[in-house]
Amino acid sequence: MGVLVQTRAACEEEHFEIAALHEVQRAAAEIEGLIENGPIVPTVTPEEIRGYLRSRYDFATPVPLDAVMGDVQQMLRKWQVHVTHPRYFGLFNPSVTVASVVADLLAAMYNPQLATWRTSPAANEIERHTLAWLAGKFGLPDETVSNFTSGGQESNLSAVVVALAHAFPELGECGLHGLAKSPVIYVTGGAHHGFVKIARMTGLGRAALRTVSMGEDLKMELADLAKKVAEDRNSGLAPLMVIATAGSTAAGVIDPLPDLARFCREENLWFHVDAAWGGAAVISPGLRGHLAGISEADSITCDAHKWFSVPMGAGMFFCRHPNAVLSAFESEVAFMPGKTSSVLDPYTSTTQWSRRFIGLKLFLALAERGEAGYAQLIEQQTRMGDVLRRSLERSGWRIVNRTPLPLVCFTRNGLVASKFLSELYKRQIAWMSEVQLGSGEPVLRACVTSIRTTETDIEWVVREMSRIPGGES
């Protein structure tokens, strides 16, 4: 009888949890509708928000939770660029799947600590399973070590740290000052600016970065790379790694991955691919060919919170060299649980120590839609990018970048991008940004990041843009 009562209680508890999660799904759908039908760009000053908070929250008097939640929702709705709006064509902050929102709630409710396998076996294995699946899609070997990170910056930092550990086994003991030669990293002007920060953080310094020329297509030029590597070797430096980009932030450019992979093998250089945004294309039958050569990478960065449409932050780091990862991050302390055979505890193989259950949102979203369903989402956004290009060209705009990804840079004679964007925001037409490609004048940049953007949205935006002074045909 006791067992029957316990079973019934467990079922009732599970039913309550599922009902609560269904309510979250309903609320998420409702919020999506409110955002879609509301403004995109806020009009507010720092003083206005600070004054509002000071007048209501001195933390001396308790406030009912319902009241606080309602107030915070109002602030977020009123005072935020709505990156989940279908007419947000900005940076890589996508609309998110409902399944991934539910996953974030589950992770917060159970609050597993993923530093070690023993403390959170289920959570660690869910992440491992998800990452192994994606590593296979990239064509990486079975022994690849991968982990979820706070974002692309942590993943790219991990790549540099692991590459250093691989090339200089003595680094862990002697530090950079003990190296006989100074390491050098090769990037282009289109690489993420975060590598400048990483050069400072790792102690390499900005002088360790070499900027390789780009061709007219904004891709890394192999001839200039070879020249710079040879010059650095002749100067007594230690060429360390090449950073290729698969989907640059500014223009969606994919560097010549097969050529760079071959060059790195010949020159014994670490080949890292920053595919923070474009990496998701690997699951699309129509797009994965553009990532040919990524399977040869020593390490890869890919962010699930970009084109996989899950909430911030969910970066991923992949490395085909387990020993290098262990050399870079290995740690043993008495207060942590003992190691479990056949698994890598995340605190010994990542930059993080305490770790949130980051990977659940990608796992749940993939499980709900399946690979084919996710590929459809990515290809739908890609089609919307093509719709945007055609619509702009019909309206007299000039496209100035070339990429298979849904990122469009465009301009027309006499356009002052900053003034045009100011009016675009004022009229609540859309959110775009300006970007400078090479040495030219700033142009407009629009990236389709929402799974809810439709052809109707795009046609309306382009039509309304023509009514802005300087935007007419």
Helices and strands as residue ranges (DSSP letters): H 2-36, H 46-56, H 65-78, H 98-110, H 121-138, E 145-149, H 152-167, H 171-174, G 176-178, E 183-188, H 194-201, G 206-208, E 209-212, H 222-234, E 238-245, H 257-267, E 270-274, G 278-283, G 288-291, G 294-296, E 299-303, E 315-319, H 322-329, G 346-348, H 360-394, E 398-399, E 407-411, H 417-426, E 433-435, E 443-447, H 455-465
